[in-house]
Amino acid sequence: MEVIRTVAGLRAACDTVRAGGTTVGLVPTMGAFHDGHVSLLKRARAEAGLAIVSIFVNPTQFGDPTDLSAYPRDEQHDLDIAERMGVDVAFAPRVEEMYPPGPVGPGITVDPGELGERLEGASRPGHFRGVATVVAKLFHAVGPCRAYFGEKDAQQIAVIRRMVHDLFLPVEVAPCPTVREPDGLAMSSRNRRLTPEQRSAAGCLFLALAEAAELAKGGEREAARLVAVMAREIGATPQARLDYAAVVDEETFTEVRTIEGPARALVAARFGEVRLIDNLLLPPP
């Protein structure tokens, strides 16, 4: 596996293989790999001629400096896993490479629009601007490719899909199923920061989503009733502090009052200083 640190090096590697007719698969990550990342790497390896993983803790998507400094980092661990999974290229740039200093003031960023201002965007102002900006940089460096993202970050996928569509980027966005712990908790790099008590309590997120899904399967179409069930389940967990519960249209990601088509249930909650999110696509009745 080749480790590349510069945008120019990454672009050259991708251009070379595409010139020979090889397809490129990209897995953008912030490192701290777990089995969810491994599932993305496996799919990229299976579907693309050149499998690339990026490892970069993006500072512009963190509104809280403490959260940024606490984010787990273990590059060698991540590189070892990527190599075992058969990844061809690991792109691991420095901050200065991704955000080179300019002659005047802050650099240009990507506005995620209204989609980036609600739910996660409202809870974490500026988050999706940072996400869209760094992903756009990666897409421009890699060029035409298929990019793999975990469905745990469903709103992030929606923002990136919209960006690809609106900016005419030659990228196919490939969502991949959320990988879960035995109790249903979605795998996340943040989970390792939970205390044993918080980790036990965090299972309430999936339990809340599962209850909403069961109601939807039984024919409940009023989103407010599903939201109330999710909020009650999480609110009844002493270690959890609910941030939001919502039901959105799967295509537009706008909150709905009545479920009339494919819809997704979303939750976010804090466990001490650790904030976790999760979601489920609701089954038809």
C-alpha positions as CSV (number, residue, x, y, z in Angstrom):
1,M,0.0,0.0,0.0
2,E,1.3,3.4,-1.0
3,V,0.9,6.3,1.5
4,I,0.5,9.7,-0.2
5,R,0.7,13.0,1.7
6,T,0.2,15.5,-1.0
7,V,-2.8,16.5,-3.3
8,A,-0.5,16.5,-6.3
9,G,0.7,13.0,-5.5
10,L,-2.9,11.7,-5.1
11,R,-4.1,13.4,-8.3
12,A,-1.1,11.9,-10.3
13,A,-1.8,8.4,-9.0
14,C,-5.5,8.5,-9.9
15,D,-4.9,10.0,-13.3
16,T,-2.4,7.3,-14.1
17,V,-4.6,4.4,-13.3
18,R,-7.7,5.9,-15.0
19,A,-5.6,6.5,-18.2
20,G,-5.3,2.7,-18.2
21,G,-9.0,2.1,-17.8
22,T,-9.0,1.4,-14.1
23,T,-11.9,2.6,-11.9
24,V,-11.2,4.4,-8.6
25,G,-13.0,3.9,-5.3
26,L,-12.6,6.4,-2.5
27,V,-13.4,5.9,1.2
28,P,-13.2,9.4,3.0
29,T,-12.5,9.0,6.7
30,M,-11.2,10.8,9.8
31,G,-9.4,7.7,10.9
32,A,-9.9,5.8,14.2
33,F,-11.0,2.8,12.2
34,H,-13.6,0.3,13.5
35,D,-15.6,-2.4,11.8
36,G,-17.8,0.2,10.1
37,H,-14.8,1.6,8.3
38,V,-13.7,-1.9,7.5
39,S,-17.0,-2.7,5.7
40,L,-16.5,0.4,3.5
41,L,-12.9,-0.6,2.7
42,K,-14.0,-4.1,1.8
43,R,-16.7,-2.8,-0.6
44,A,-14.3,-0.3,-2.2
45,R,-11.8,-3.1,-2.7
46,A,-14.4,-5.4,-4.2
47,E,-15.8,-2.8,-6.7
48,A,-12.9,-0.6,-7.7
49,G,-9.7,-1.3,-9.5
50,L,-7.9,1.3,-7.3
51,A,-9.1,1.5,-3.7
52,I,-8.2,4.7,-1.8
53,V,-8.8,5.6,1.8
54,S,-8.3,9.2,3.0
55,I,-7.4,9.7,6.7
56,F,-7.8,13.3,7.7
57,V,-9.3,14.8,10.9
58,N,-11.0,17.8,9.3
59,P,-10.8,20.8,11.7
60,T,-13.4,22.9,9.8
61,Q,-16.3,20.6,10.7
62,F,-15.7,20.9,14.5
63,G,-17.4,23.9,16.1
64,D,-15.9,23.0,19.5
65,P,-12.1,23.0,19.8
66,T,-12.3,20.6,22.7
67,D,-14.2,18.1,20.6
68,L,-11.5,18.4,17.9
69,S,-8.7,17.8,20.3
70,A,-10.5,14.8,21.9
71,Y,-11.1,13.1,18.6
72,P,-9.2,9.8,18.6
73,R,-6.2,9.5,16.3
74,D,-4.0,6.5,15.6
75,E,-2.6,6.8,12.1
76,Q,-0.4,3.7,12.2
77,H,-3.3,1.6,13.5
78,D,-5.5,2.8,10.6
79,L,-2.8,2.3,8.0
80,D,-2.2,-1.3,9.2
81,I,-5.9,-2.1,8.9
82,A,-6.1,-0.5,5.4
83,E,-3.2,-2.5,4.2
84,R,-4.8,-5.7,5.6
85,M,-8.0,-4.9,3.7
86,G,-6.1,-4.6,0.4
87,V,-6.3,-0.9,0.0
88,D,-4.0,0.4,-2.7
89,V,-3.5,4.0,-1.6
90,A,-3.8,5.8,1.8
91,F,-4.1,9.6,1.5
92,A,-3.0,11.1,4.8
93,P,-2.3,14.8,4.4
94,R,-1.3,17.4,6.9
95,V,-3.8,20.2,7.7
96,E,-1.5,22.7,5.8
97,E,-1.9,20.5,2.7
98,M,-5.7,20.5,2.7
99,Y,-6.0,24.1,3.8
100,P,-3.0,26.0,2.4
101,P,-2.6,29.5,3.6
102,G,-3.9,32.2,1.2
103,P,-2.8,35.8,0.7
104,V,-5.9,37.4,2.3
105,G,-8.2,36.1,5.1
106,P,-10.1,32.8,5.3
107,G,-10.2,30.5,2.3
108,I,-13.2,29.7,0.1
109,T,-15.7,27.2,1.4
110,V,-18.7,25.3,0.1
111,D,-22.2,26.5,1.3
112,P,-24.3,23.4,2.0
113,G,-27.5,25.4,1.6
114,E,-30.7,24.8,3.6
115,L,-30.1,21.1,3.8
116,G,-27.0,21.8,5.9
117,E,-28.8,24.2,8.3
118,R,-31.3,21.9,9.9
119,L,-31.1,18.9,12.3
120,E,-27.3,18.2,12.6
121,G,-26.6,21.6,10.9
122,A,-28.7,23.4,13.6
123,S,-27.1,21.5,16.4
124,R,-23.6,22.0,15.0
125,P,-23.5,25.3,13.2
126,G,-20.9,25.3,10.4
127,H,-20.5,21.5,10.6
128,F,-21.8,20.8,7.1
129,R,-19.9,23.7,5.6
130,G,-16.8,22.1,6.8
131,V,-17.8,18.6,5.6
132,A,-18.9,19.8,2.2
133,T,-15.6,21.8,1.8
134,V,-13.2,19.0,2.7
135,V,-15.2,16.4,0.7
136,A,-15.2,18.7,-2.4
137,K,-11.4,19.1,-2.0
138,L,-11.0,15.3,-1.9
139,F,-13.3,14.8,-4.9
140,H,-11.4,17.3,-6.9
141,A,-8.0,15.7,-6.0
142,V,-9.2,12.2,-6.8
143,G,-11.3,13.0,-9.9
144,P,-14.0,10.7,-11.3
145,C,-14.6,7.9,-8.8
146,R,-17.2,6.1,-6.7
147,A,-17.2,7.3,-3.1
148,Y,-18.3,5.2,-0.1
149,F,-20.1,6.6,3.0
150,G,-21.7,4.9,6.0
151,E,-25.5,5.5,6.4
152,K,-25.0,6.3,10.1
153,D,-24.3,9.8,8.8
154,A,-27.4,9.9,6.6
155,Q,-27.7,13.7,6.5
156,Q,-24.1,14.0,5.6
157,I,-24.8,11.6,2.6
158,A,-27.8,13.8,1.6
159,V,-25.6,17.0,1.7
160,I,-22.8,15.3,-0.4
161,R,-25.3,13.9,-2.9
162,R,-26.8,17.4,-3.4
163,M,-23.3,18.9,-3.7
164,V,-22.3,16.4,-6.3
165,H,-25.6,17.0,-8.2
166,D,-25.4,20.8,-8.0
167,L,-21.7,21.2,-8.7
168,F,-21.6,18.6,-11.5
169,L,-18.9,16.6,-9.8
170,P,-18.0,13.3,-11.6
171,V,-18.6,11.2,-8.5
172,E,-21.0,8.4,-7.7
173,V,-22.0,8.5,-4.0
174,A,-22.4,4.9,-2.7
175,P,-24.2,4.6,0.7
176,C,-23.3,1.6,2.8
177,P,-25.3,0.0,5.6
178,T,-24.6,1.0,9.2
179,V,-22.5,-1.5,11.1
180,R,-23.8,-2.1,14.6
181,E,-22.7,-3.5,18.0
182,P,-24.7,-6.6,19.3
183,D,-27.0,-4.3,21.2
184,G,-27.7,-2.2,18.1
185,L,-25.5,0.8,18.9
186,A,-24.1,2.2,15.6
187,M,-20.3,1.8,15.5
188,S,-18.6,5.2,15.8
189,S,-15.1,6.4,16.6
190,R,-16.7,8.4,19.4
191,N,-18.0,5.3,21.2
192,R,-14.5,4.7,22.7
193,R,-14.9,7.9,24.7
194,L,-18.0,6.6,26.5
195,T,-17.7,5.4,30.1
196,P,-19.0,1.9,30.8
197,E,-22.2,3.3,32.2
198,Q,-22.7,5.6,29.2
199,R,-21.9,2.8,26.8
200,S,-24.6,0.7,28.4
201,A,-27.1,3.5,28.2
202,A,-26.2,4.4,24.5
203,G,-28.2,1.4,23.3
204,C,-31.3,3.5,23.9
205,L,-30.7,5.2,20.5
206,F,-31.3,2.1,18.5
207,L,-34.1,0.9,20.8
208,A,-35.9,4.3,20.2
209,L,-35.4,3.9,16.4
210,A,-36.6,0.3,16.5
211,E,-39.7,1.2,18.3
212,A,-40.5,3.9,15.7
213,A,-39.8,1.4,12.9
214,E,-42.2,-1.1,14.5
215,L,-45.0,1.5,14.7
216,A,-44.4,2.5,11.1
217,K,-44.5,-1.2,10.0
218,G,-47.8,-1.5,11.9
219,G,-49.3,1.3,9.8
220,E,-48.6,4.5,11.9
221,R,-48.3,7.4,9.4
222,E,-48.2,10.4,11.8
223,A,-44.6,11.4,12.3
224,A,-45.3,13.2,15.6
225,R,-46.3,9.9,17.2
226,L,-43.0,8.3,16.1
227,V,-41.0,11.3,17.3
228,A,-42.8,11.1,20.7
229,V,-42.0,7.4,21.1
230,M,-38.3,8.0,20.3
231,A,-38.1,11.1,22.6
232,R,-39.7,9.2,25.4
233,E,-37.4,6.2,25.1
234,I,-34.2,8.3,25.1
235,G,-35.6,10.7,27.7
236,A,-36.2,7.8,30.1
237,T,-32.5,6.8,30.0
238,P,-30.8,8.7,32.9
239,Q,-27.4,8.9,31.2
240,A,-28.8,10.3,27.9
241,R,-29.7,13.9,27.1
242,L,-31.8,14.1,24.0
243,D,-30.7,16.6,21.3
244,Y,-33.4,15.9,18.7
245,A,-35.7,13.2,17.3
246,A,-37.2,13.6,13.8
247,V,-38.7,11.9,10.9
248,V,-37.7,13.1,7.4
249,D,-38.5,12.4,3.8
250,E,-35.8,10.1,2.5
251,E,-35.2,12.0,-0.7
252,T,-35.4,15.7,0.4
253,F,-34.4,15.2,4.1
254,T,-37.1,17.6,5.1
255,E,-39.1,16.9,8.3
256,V,-42.6,15.5,7.5
257,R,-45.9,15.6,9.4
258,T,-47.4,12.6,7.6
259,I,-45.4,9.7,6.1
260,E,-46.5,9.3,2.5
261,G,-43.3,7.7,1.1
262,P,-39.9,6.5,2.0
263,A,-38.9,8.2,5.3
264,R,-36.1,8.0,7.8
265,A,-36.2,8.3,11.6
266,L,-33.3,10.3,13.1
267,V,-32.0,10.7,16.7
268,A,-29.2,12.5,18.4
269,A,-28.3,12.6,22.1
270,R,-25.4,13.4,24.5
271,F,-23.9,11.0,26.9
272,G,-21.8,13.2,29.1
273,E,-19.5,15.0,26.7
274,V,-20.0,12.5,23.9
275,R,-22.6,13.2,21.3
276,L,-24.0,10.3,19.2
277,I,-26.3,10.1,16.2
278,D,-28.2,7.3,14.6
279,N,-31.0,6.7,12.1
280,L,-33.2,4.0,10.5
281,L,-35.0,3.9,7.2
282,L,-38.6,3.3,8.2
283,P,-40.3,0.1,6.8
284,P,-43.5,0.4,4.8
285,P,-46.7,-0.6,6.6
